Amino acid sequence: MRRPRRPMFLARAPYRRRRLRDAARLLPVVGMLLLLLPLLWAPEAKVSLRSADVVYFFLVWGVLIAVAAVFAPGLRAGEGSDEEED
């Protein structure tokens, strides 16, 4: 007896939860790249922090916290439901 075939496309809710989890996994990598970006700005070989660099660090840090706060409710809402639908 044949098992019923799975639909070719996923429902919207599980698909969006998976993409949100993927984005949350990439957030630390993007954050590290953004925090290392001022090292590329240095024109000379020695690296010295200027006040603009410190302000940039705090802005990036704040934006990363805000993005993580936006992602958090969506990650919490779909905690166990994906395994049932897989």
N, C-alpha and C positions, 0 to 999 in steps of 0.2 A: 504494500500500500504506500502510495506516495505522500510525502509530507506536503502540507500547503506551502506554496511559494511565498517568500517574503515580498512585500512591495518593493518596487525598484527605487522609489524615493522615500526618504524619511519624512515623518511629520514635522511640522514647523517647530514645535516646542523642543523636542529632543535635539533637532539640528542646531537651533540657536543656543541651547545649553552647551552643546559640544563646542561650538565656535567660541562661546564665552569662556569656557575652560581653556581652550587653546590660546586665546588672547591673554588670559590671566597667567598662563605659563610663560608667555613671551614678555610679559611686563618686566620682570627682573633683568632680562637680557637687554631690552630697550633702555631701561633705566641705567644700566652699567655703561652702555654706549654713550648715552647722553651725559653722564657724569665724567666720562673720560674725554669728551669732546674738547674741553678747554686745554688739554695737553697738546692738542693739535694746533691750537691758536698761537702757542708760544713761538715767536719768531726766532729766538736764539736757542741754543742747546740747553742752557740752564732753565729750569722751570721755577718760576716764582708766581705766587698767587697775588693777583691784584684784587682790589675791592669789587670790581665788576665780576670777577670769577666767583668770589664768595657769594655775591647776590645771585648769580646764575645757579650755583649749587643749591642754595635754599629754594629758589623758584622751581628747579627740577624736582627737588625733594617734595615740595608741596604738591606739585602736579601729580607725581607718582602716588602720593597718599590719596589725593582726590580721585584719581582713576581707580585705584584699588577699592576705595569706598563705593564707587559707582558699580564696580563688578561684584562686590560682596553679596548684595541681596539676590542677584541672579544665580550665583553659585550656591547659595544656601537653599534656595527654593527647589532646585532640582537635584538635591543630594542623592536620594536613593531611587528615584524613578527611572533613571536611564537603564539600570540593570534589568528591570522588569520588562522593558520594551525591546532589549537587544535579543 
